[in-house]
Amino acid sequence: KKILLYNSGVKLVTASSGALDALIHLQGLGVEILVCGTCLDFFNLKSAIKVGQISNMYEIMHAMISADKVVSPY
């Protein structure tokens, strides 16, 4: 339902990302992609975003808390 990107994960929504095509496809299928705006600012990538919507950690954490299941790489 949602992909939540924060910390260095925000780099996945830029043109240089190898995951960009897959993320665009998933968004087209209705998956909501939320990208942390503060994290984009930290990496100076706000103007480089190619997919998803700029969000904030409040909304991202709310999505995690509300989810039935959270999958994390950690």
SEZA-560939 format. One record per residue: residue number from 0; residue in three letters; x, y, z of N, C-alpha, C, O, CB in turn. Coordinates in Angstrom, 3 decimals. Glycine has a CB too. Layout:
# residues N
    k    r        nx        ny        nz       cax       cay       caz        cx        cy        cz        ox        oy        oz       cbx       cby       cbz
  NUM  ALA         X         Y         Z         X         Y         Z         X         Y         Z         X         Y         Z         X         Y         Z
...
# end
This chain:
# residues 74
    k    r        nx        ny        nz       cax       cay       caz        cx        cy        cz        ox        oy        oz       cbx       cby       cbz
    0  LYS     0.805    -1.191     0.000     0.000     0.000     0.000     0.850     1.257     0.000     0.546     2.216    -0.710    -0.917    -0.003     1.180
    1  LYS     1.936     1.258     0.809     2.791     2.442     0.900     4.252     2.034     0.960     4.608     0.996     1.518     2.423     3.286     2.130
    2  ILE     5.080     2.870     0.376     6.534     2.763     0.530     6.971     4.039     1.216     6.671     5.140     0.754     7.282     2.554    -0.863
    3  LEU     7.682     3.886     2.324     8.114     5.021     3.131     9.627     5.134     3.043    10.347     4.202     3.400     7.652     4.870     4.610
    4  LEU    10.104     6.263     2.572    11.541     6.443     2.385    12.043     7.577     3.265    11.511     8.687     3.242    11.869     6.725     0.907
    5  TYR    13.079     7.275     4.044    13.696     8.271     4.917    15.169     7.928     5.065    15.627     6.902     4.564    12.989     8.326     6.310
    6  ASN    15.901     8.779     5.747    17.365     8.674     5.821    17.920     8.556     4.397    17.423     9.233     3.497    17.805     7.439     6.701
    7  SER    18.916     7.731     4.173    19.519     7.650     2.836    18.614     6.951     1.827    18.910     6.945     0.633    20.848     6.922     2.909
    8  GLY    17.510     6.360     2.296    16.553     5.736     1.384    15.937     6.716     0.398    15.429     6.312    -0.648    15.463     5.073     2.169
    9  VAL    15.981     8.009     0.729    15.408     9.009    -0.181    16.179     9.082    -1.496    15.663     9.605    -2.485    15.395    10.386     0.488
   10  LYS    17.382     8.575    -1.520    18.178     8.581    -2.756    17.543     7.692    -3.824    17.860     7.825    -5.006    19.619     8.113    -2.470
   11  LEU    16.651     6.788    -3.419    16.006     5.876    -4.371    15.045     6.575    -5.318    14.695     6.008    -6.353    15.268     4.805    -3.627
   12  VAL    14.608     7.786    -4.999    13.633     8.487    -5.849    14.288     9.450    -6.830    13.595    10.259    -7.448    12.650     9.245    -4.987
   13  THR    15.597     9.379    -6.985    16.318    10.271    -7.900    16.632     9.552    -9.209    16.540     8.327    -9.295    17.623    10.783    -7.247
   14  ALA    16.996    10.315   -10.209    17.279     9.755   -11.542    18.439     8.776   -11.533    18.478     7.867   -12.363    17.575    10.868   -12.521
   15  SER    19.386     8.938   -10.616    20.558     8.055   -10.584    20.279     6.733    -9.882    21.166     5.885    -9.794    21.710     8.752    -9.899
   16  SER    19.072     6.546    -9.386    18.717     5.332    -8.654    18.434     4.174    -9.601    17.757     4.341   -10.616    17.504     5.584    -7.766
   17  GLY    18.952     3.012    -9.267    18.639     1.811   -10.032    17.236     1.309    -9.769    16.746     0.439   -10.488    19.629     0.727    -9.717
   18  ALA    16.576     1.846    -8.743    15.230     1.409    -8.373    14.142     2.314    -8.929    12.957     2.056    -8.718    15.108     1.342    -6.876
   19  LEU    14.522     3.357    -9.627    13.551     4.359   -10.062    12.450     3.778   -10.949    11.272     4.068   -10.736    14.260     5.465   -10.801
   20  ASP    12.810     2.975   -11.925    11.793     2.406   -12.829    10.785     1.555   -12.056     9.584     1.629   -12.313    12.465     1.553   -13.931
   21  ALA    11.268     0.754   -11.119    10.381    -0.089   -10.316     9.457     0.763    -9.451     8.274     0.451    -9.317    11.202    -1.043    -9.433
   22  LEU     9.981     1.829    -8.869     9.160     2.710    -8.038     8.093     3.426    -8.866     6.956     3.578    -8.419    10.042     3.735    -7.323
   23  ILE     8.457     3.861   -10.058     7.480     4.498   -10.949     6.372     3.503   -11.304     5.194     3.857   -11.324     8.173     5.024   -12.241
   24  HIS     6.757     2.268   -11.582     5.768     1.228   -11.904     4.838     0.989   -10.713     3.619     0.931   -10.878     6.475    -0.095   -12.306
   25  LEU     5.406     0.852    -9.526     4.589     0.619    -8.335     3.643     1.785    -8.063     2.486     1.580    -7.697     5.482     0.383    -7.123
   26  GLN     4.137     3.002    -8.241     3.281     4.170    -8.050     2.119     4.138    -9.046     0.990     4.488    -8.700     4.098     5.478    -8.211
   27  GLY     2.396     3.724   -10.263     1.354     3.605   -11.269     0.303     2.559   -10.918    -0.836     2.640   -11.377     1.967     3.274   -12.593
   28  LEU     0.683     1.587   -10.111    -0.252     0.559    -9.658    -1.028     0.989    -8.413    -1.849     0.234    -7.892     0.496    -0.731    -9.376
   29  GLY    -0.759     2.203    -7.944    -1.499     2.719    -6.799    -0.763     2.711    -5.473    -1.339     3.062    -4.444    -2.723     1.953    -6.649
   30  VAL     0.506     2.314    -5.480     1.294     2.335    -4.247     1.671     3.778    -3.932     2.199     4.490    -4.787     2.570     1.440    -4.374
   31  GLU     1.399     4.201    -2.708     1.742     5.556    -2.275     3.197     5.564    -1.808     3.590     4.744    -0.979     0.784     6.046    -1.134
   32  ILE     3.986     6.482    -2.336     5.400     6.593    -1.969     5.602     7.913    -1.244     5.469     8.987    -1.831     6.330     6.498    -3.228
   33  LEU     5.923     7.818     0.038     6.150     9.004     0.864     7.648     9.165     1.097     8.323     8.223     1.512     5.385     8.901     2.221
   34  VAL     8.157    10.351     0.830     9.592    10.623     0.913     9.822    11.740     1.929     9.191    12.793     1.842    10.176    11.012    -0.488
   35  CYS    10.703    11.522     2.872    10.976    12.495     3.925    11.629    13.756     3.340    12.723    13.701     2.778    11.885    11.871     5.009
   36  GLY    10.937    14.884     3.483    11.443    16.154     2.961    12.689    16.633     3.677    13.593    17.173     3.039    10.382    17.206     3.060
   37  THR    12.759    16.447     5.000    13.953    16.848     5.756    15.164    16.051     5.299    16.267    16.588     5.192    13.733    16.656     7.270
   38  CYS    14.956    14.773     5.030    16.048    13.917     4.556    16.498    14.349     3.157    17.694    14.376     2.866    15.607    12.431     4.543
   39  LEU    15.540    14.686     2.298    15.893    15.197     0.969    16.722    16.468     1.096    17.705    16.641     0.376    14.622    15.468     0.130
   40  ASP    16.333    17.360     2.008    17.100    18.590     2.244    18.511    18.277     2.706    19.470    18.894     2.242    16.398    19.471     3.280
   41  PHE    18.647    17.317     3.621    19.963    16.957     4.158    20.903    16.509     3.040    22.073    16.891     3.020    19.827    15.844     5.215
   42  PHE    20.391    15.702     2.115    21.203    15.208     1.002    21.167    16.141    -0.208    21.729    15.819    -1.254    20.731    13.826     0.592
   43  ASN    20.507    17.300    -0.071    20.381    18.283    -1.154    19.767    17.646    -2.405    20.271    17.825    -3.513    21.759    18.890    -1.490
   44  LEU    18.681    16.909    -2.215    18.048    16.170    -3.312    16.606    16.584    -3.582    15.940    15.960    -4.408    18.087    14.704    -3.014
   45  LYS    16.111    17.607    -2.918    14.696    17.960    -3.060    14.331    18.258    -4.516    13.228    17.924    -4.950    14.365    19.169    -2.184
   46  SER    15.222    18.872    -5.265    14.927    19.184    -6.664    15.134    17.981    -7.586    14.789    18.047    -8.766    15.796    20.339    -7.130
   47  ALA    15.687    16.891    -7.069    15.992    15.722    -7.896    14.942    14.625    -7.808    15.082    13.591    -8.462    17.321    15.162    -7.502
   48  ILE    13.897    14.825    -7.019    12.883    13.781    -6.831    12.135    13.522    -8.146    11.680    14.456    -8.807    11.883    14.188    -5.712
   49  LYS    12.016    12.246    -8.513    11.373    11.853    -9.764    10.091    11.060    -9.554     9.313    10.891   -10.494    12.328    11.044   -10.591
   50  VAL     9.856    10.574    -8.349     8.670     9.767    -8.066     8.313     9.951    -6.592     9.171    10.276    -5.773     8.914     8.249    -8.406
   51  GLY     7.061     9.744    -6.271     6.624     9.857    -4.881     6.223    11.275    -4.523     6.258    12.186    -5.350     7.718     9.389    -3.951
   52  GLN     5.839    11.433    -3.259     5.461    12.757    -2.780     6.292    13.100    -1.552     6.564    12.249    -0.705     3.944    12.820    -2.455
   53  ILE     6.684    14.351    -1.477     7.467    14.826    -0.347     6.561    14.876     0.873     5.459    15.424     0.821     8.097    16.222    -0.639
   54  SER     7.029    14.307     1.956     6.251    14.191     3.176     7.103    14.632     4.359     8.093    15.346     4.195     5.742    12.745     3.372
   55  ASN     6.712    14.204     5.537     7.480    14.512     6.740     7.481    13.294     7.648     6.718    12.352     7.434     6.900    15.751     7.479
   56  MET     8.339    13.313     8.660     8.457    12.147     9.529     7.196    11.912    10.353     6.918    10.772    10.724     9.647    12.305    10.451
   57  TYR     6.432    12.946    10.647     5.176    12.746    11.367     4.252    11.842    10.552     3.706    10.870    11.074     4.488    14.107    11.663
   58  GLU     4.081    12.165     9.279     3.204    11.367     8.419     3.770     9.962     8.193     3.023     8.984     8.164     2.999    12.073     7.072
   59  ILE     5.091     9.870     8.033     5.730     8.571     7.816     5.568     7.685     9.055     5.230     6.508     8.927     7.230     8.752     7.476
   60  MET     5.804     8.233    10.250     5.648     7.451    11.475     4.183     7.067    11.702     3.899     5.965    12.170     6.181     8.240    12.681
   61  HIS     3.260     7.962    11.377     1.832     7.641    11.492     1.479     6.471    10.573     0.711     5.589    10.959     0.962     8.880    11.147
   62  ALA     2.029     6.461     9.372     1.775     5.360     8.434     2.322     4.049     8.988     1.694     3.002     8.829     2.407     5.661     7.056
   63  MET     3.481     4.091     9.634     4.054     2.874    10.218     3.208     2.356    11.376     2.937     1.160    11.477     5.482     3.137    10.696
   64  ILE     2.800     3.266    12.237     2.010     2.876    13.404     0.643     2.321    12.985     0.119     1.408    13.624     1.829     4.077    14.348
   65  SER     0.078     2.864    11.932    -1.245     2.458    11.464    -1.223     1.179    10.623    -2.269     0.575    10.386    -1.859     3.574    10.662
   66  ALA    -0.055     0.772    10.178     0.048    -0.371     9.268    -0.184    -1.693     9.985     0.171    -1.846    11.154     1.411    -0.386     8.596
   67  ASP    -0.778    -2.642     9.282    -0.930    -3.994     9.812     0.421    -4.708     9.857     0.671    -5.534    10.735    -1.933    -4.799     8.961
   68  LYS     1.280    -4.379     8.907     2.591    -5.019     8.802     3.598    -4.017     8.277     3.285    -3.242     7.373     2.536    -6.264     7.884
   69  VAL     4.805    -4.017     8.830     5.885    -3.152     8.368     7.060    -4.050     7.994     7.496    -4.879     8.793     6.293    -2.094     9.466
   70  VAL     7.566    -3.881     6.780     8.720    -4.631     6.313     9.893    -3.668     6.277     9.812    -2.597     5.676     8.463    -5.282     4.907
   71  SER    10.983    -4.055     6.922    12.143    -3.177     7.028    13.405    -3.954     6.644    13.487    -5.161     6.874    12.269    -2.595     8.468
   72  PRO    14.383    -3.264     6.061    15.632    -3.966     5.700    16.519    -4.255     6.913    17.569    -4.881     6.769    16.418    -3.139     4.687
   73  TYR    16.121    -3.819     8.080    16.970    -3.990     9.263    16.526    -5.154    10.111    17.136    -5.433    11.144    16.974    -2.733    10.096
# end
